[in-house]
């Protein structure tokens, strides 16, 4: 920037860029706020209610579920025919 005129041109360009960005993001923020307001409004839709007879079944109910905290026991054995490990339910295909 050799003189004051170049400096003023650069500053004015930066101001114009700032104003353009401010308008762009102002419109975007306004659109997002309108979307949020629209989504928060109650549309008069019926509330979903759980009814106990909805899932009527002849099976007896239990008071609470039973969960296990142990891994499922898997038993592996080393095959004498193919020298690989198989689980206890599989049979070696090389042997058949």
N, C-alpha and C positions, 0 to 999 in steps of 0.2 A: 504494500500500500504506500504508494509514493506521495499521495496528497490526501487532503481531507475529503475530496469528492469521491475517491475510491472507497474510503472508509464509510461514508454515508450510504453509498450504494450497497455495500455488503450488509450494513446494519439494517437497511430497509428490506433487503431480500430476506434476511433472517426473521424480521418482524412479520413479513408476509407469510413465510413458511410456518411460523408459530401460530398466526391467526388461522391459517387453513387447517392445521392439525387440531387446534382448539375447537373449531367448528365441527370437524369430522368426528372427533371423539365425544363432543357434546351431543351430537345426534345419536351416536352409538349408545352412550350412557342413557339417554332419554328413552331409546327403544328398549333397552334391557330393563329399565325401571318399569316401563309400561308392561312388558312381558311378566315381570315379577308380580306386579299388581294384579294382572289378569289371572295369573295362576293362583294367587292367594284368595281371590274372590270365591264366595260360596255360590255354586252354580244351581243350587236348589235340587241337587241330585239326592236321591234317598241314601240314607246311611246304611251301611252294610251291618247286619246284625247276625250273630251266630245263634242258631237254634239247636237245641240238644237233639231233637228228633230228626234233624236233617241227615245224619249219618246213622240211621237206625240199622242195627245188625243183630243177627241172632247169636253172634259170638259174645261170650262174657267180656266185660271190661276189666281192666286192671287198674289199681290205684296210681301206679306210676311205672314208667319204663325201666327195664333192667339193662344196664350198660356194663360192658366189660372194659377193663383198662389193661388187659393183657393182650399181647399179640396172638393171632391164631396159630396154634401149634402146627408146624409143618415138619414132616419127617423126610429126610432125604437119605438115600443110600447110594453108595458107589457101585456101579454096575461092573460085574466081572467080565462081561462080554465086550463092552465098548469103552470101558474106563471113563465113563461120564457119570454125573450125578443125576438121579431121577427122584421125583417125589414118590411117596409110598403108593400112590394110586396108579402110576404109569408103569407100563411094561416096556422094556427095551425093544425098539423096533428092529435093531440089528439081530436080536436073538430070534425073532419070529421068522 
